[in-house]
């Protein structure tokens, strides 16, 4: 993930589970990649994909990253 992040301008991770407010990055794989992803977005509906298109035009939009970091207590 670090290499992928370094080779991209802005790394967006799409996860259909982000549709639930209670979703937390509990799996070790997600916790490990979390610091290397710029934006986390849900990808479960047309509306969420439209929001993704909007986020692409705003490169500093973190999506759900801040919430996931807090929920996972990763700094």
Order of alpha helices (4+ residues) and beta strands (2+ residues): alpha-beta-alpha-beta-alpha-alpha
